[in-house]
Every structure is written in C-alpha cells, then in structure tokens.
Amino acid sequence: MDTLKDFLPIIAIFISLLALIVSILNYFNVKLNRKISEKQFLNRQSMFSLYLNNSYAYIKDDKKYTLFNVTILNKSETKNSFIATLEITYSFSDSLSKVKIPYDRQTLTKVKNLEYTFYETNITVSEKETTTKWLIFEIPSKLEGAIIDKYELNFIDPHNYSQSVTSIILKKLPDEI
C-alpha cells in the first residue's frame, strides 16, 4: 500500500498533463473552426467587380441614348442582384451638376433595332458567375447643350454594397444599325 501512495503524485501529475494537452488541442480546434466559419461567412457576403468594356452614344429620332457594355463578376458563393443607375456630371457654365438615371430595360423598346443582349431591369447574377451584357439609358432632354464631365455607372446590391465604373468619353454608335 505504501507503493501506491508513492505513485499517487506521479499519477496526478500525469492526469494533469493529459488534461492540459487535451485543453490545448481543444483550443486549436476551436480556433481552426472559427477561421473556417469566418471564411464561409465572408464567401457568402456580397463580393463583386465591375468592368466597363465599351461605351457608346446613340441618337435615334432626336433622342439621345447611352449604351454601356459591362461585365459583372460575382465572387460570392450566393446569387446576387443589383440595381444600376447612371450618374451624369454636367455643366452649362462654371458649376457642375449631377443627374441620376435609373436603369430600365423598357428604354430598349424605344430603340428596337439594336442587336445586343441587355441586362434585365433587376440584374441578377448567380454565384461565382461572370456575365457581360449591355445597359441602355435615355439622356434627359434638359441636358441638351450641356458639357458632360463624366458618366458614372453605379451598381448597388440589396445589402447596399456598391461598385461603380466611370466613362469620360463615349464613342458614337453609327445611325445605320
């Protein structure tokens, strides 16, 4: 019995060391699971990029239109939808003003002979998808004679995450299309 009492402190130290090792392994396991959860959470968040490929000015029946060829890269692991607006910075004299025009695919009905693929009014892009299509905007008649400083396309998703691309110069689209 004396020999068992002699080994009790050694057994207690061994059990304590074993509990310490299990606690350390559990800590690293929790830390790893947290990193994985954070990565999964971030992958589900809104992440997208915009690229402006082309921009044109088009005149049809004395109305002016702008056309933009835009690529949307949805980096998220979830489907995303966007609302597009065109913000035009212009001036008639020294001061700059801005006008915002929401994207509406129905504008396309006014210009029937364009053979491009256009985004729907509510733009939707699937997870991890890249899509390239056209946007068309009718320029308000109040900008007749204005000096246009820039055209800025803004895309906003339901979480209010936004991206924008800017064009300063528009190429003229031929009338014979």
C-alpha positions in Angstrom: 0.0 0.0 0.0 2.9 2.3 0.6 3.9 1.8 -3.0 0.5 3.0 -4.3 0.8 6.2 -2.1 4.3 6.7 -3.6 2.8 6.7 -7.2 -0.3 8.9 -6.5 1.6 12.2 -7.0 3.0 10.8 -10.3 -0.4 9.7 -11.4 -1.9 13.1 -10.5 0.8 14.9 -12.5 0.2 12.5 -15.5 -3.5 13.2 -15.4 -2.9 16.9 -15.1 -0.6 16.9 -18.1 -3.1 14.8 -20.1 -5.9 17.3 -19.3 -3.6 20.2 -20.3 -2.8 18.5 -23.6 -6.5 17.9 -24.3 -7.3 21.6 -23.4 -4.6 22.9 -25.8 -5.8 20.6 -28.6 -9.4 21.8 -28.0 -8.2 25.4 -28.1 -6.6 24.9 -31.5 -9.6 23.0 -32.8 -11.9 25.9 -31.8 -9.6 28.4 -33.3 -9.5 26.5 -36.6 -13.3 26.1 -36.7 -13.6 29.9 -36.1 -11.4 30.6 -39.1 -13.4 28.2 -41.3 -16.7 29.8 -40.2 -15.3 33.3 -40.8 -14.2 32.3 -44.3 -17.6 30.7 -45.1 -19.3 33.8 -43.8 -17.2 36.1 -46.0 -17.7 33.9 -49.0 -21.5 34.4 -48.6 -21.1 38.1 -48.4 -21.6 40.4 -51.4 -18.4 40.5 -53.4 -18.5 41.6 -57.0 -16.4 43.5 -59.5 -17.5 45.6 -62.5 -15.6 46.2 -65.7 -16.6 48.7 -68.4 -15.8 47.2 -71.8 -17.4 49.7 -74.1 -19.5 52.9 -74.0 -21.4 54.4 -76.9 -23.6 57.4 -77.6 -26.6 56.8 -79.9 -29.1 59.2 -81.4 -32.4 57.9 -82.6 -35.4 60.1 -83.6 -33.8 63.2 -82.0 -33.4 61.4 -78.6 -30.0 60.6 -77.1 -29.1 57.3 -75.5 -26.0 55.9 -73.9 -25.1 52.3 -74.1 -22.6 50.6 -71.8 -21.2 47.1 -72.1 -20.5 45.9 -68.6 -19.0 42.7 -67.1 -20.1 41.7 -63.7 -18.0 39.2 -61.8 -19.9 37.8 -58.8 -17.2 36.4 -56.5 -19.7 35.4 -53.8 -21.0 31.9 -53.2 -24.6 33.2 -53.3 -26.7 34.7 -56.0 -26.7 38.4 -56.1 -29.0 41.1 -57.6 -28.2 44.7 -58.5 -29.9 47.9 -59.3 -28.0 50.1 -61.8 -28.1 53.8 -62.1 -26.3 56.2 -64.4 -25.0 59.4 -62.8 -24.1 62.1 -65.3 -21.9 65.1 -64.1 -22.5 68.0 -66.4 -22.4 71.8 -66.6 -23.9 74.6 -68.6 -21.4 77.2 -67.3 -18.9 77.0 -64.5 -20.7 75.0 -61.9 -21.1 71.2 -62.1 -24.4 69.4 -61.5 -25.4 65.8 -61.4 -28.4 63.8 -62.6 -29.2 60.2 -61.7 -31.0 58.0 -64.2 -32.2 54.6 -63.0 -31.7 51.7 -65.5 -34.9 50.5 -67.1 -34.8 47.8 -69.8 -38.0 49.3 -71.2 -35.9 52.1 -72.7 -34.9 49.4 -75.2 -38.5 49.4 -76.7 -37.8 53.0 -77.9 -34.7 51.7 -79.9 -35.9 48.4 -81.5 -33.1 47.8 -84.0 -30.2 47.3 -81.5 -29.0 43.7 -81.8 -27.2 43.5 -78.4 -28.0 41.4 -75.3 -29.2 43.7 -72.5 -29.5 43.2 -68.7 -32.9 43.0 -67.2 -34.0 45.9 -65.1 -33.4 43.9 -61.9 -29.9 42.5 -62.7 -29.3 39.0 -61.2 -26.0 37.1 -61.3 -25.6 33.6 -60.0 -22.9 32.5 -57.5 -19.4 32.6 -58.9 -20.6 33.7 -62.3 -19.3 36.3 -64.7 -21.8 37.9 -67.1 -21.3 40.5 -69.8 -24.3 42.4 -71.3 -25.4 45.9 -72.2 -27.2 48.7 -70.4 -29.1 51.5 -72.2 -30.1 54.9 -70.7 -32.1 57.7 -72.3 -30.4 61.0 -71.7 -32.9 63.7 -70.4 -33.7 66.5 -72.8 -32.7 69.0 -70.1 -29.0 68.1 -70.8 -29.3 69.3 -74.4 -26.3 71.6 -74.9 -24.7 70.7 -71.6 -21.0 69.9 -71.3 -20.7 66.4 -69.9 -17.9 65.9 -67.5 -18.3 62.1 -66.9 -20.7 59.2 -66.9 -20.7 57.0 -63.8 -22.5 53.7 -63.6 -23.4 52.6 -60.1 -24.4 49.1 -59.1 -26.0 48.6 -55.7 -26.9 45.2 -54.2 -29.6 44.6 -51.6 -27.0 44.9 -48.8 -26.1 48.4 -50.0 -22.7 47.3 -51.2 -21.9 49.3 -54.3 -19.4 49.4 -57.1 -19.1 52.0 -59.9 -17.3 52.4 -63.2 -16.7 55.7 -65.0 -16.5 56.7 -68.6 -15.4 60.1 -69.8 -15.7 59.6 -73.5 -18.4 57.8 -75.4 -17.9 56.5 -78.9 -20.6 57.4 -81.4 -22.7 54.4 -82.5 -23.5 54.6 -86.2 -27.1 55.5 -87.1 -27.5 52.7 -89.6 -27.7 49.9 -87.1 
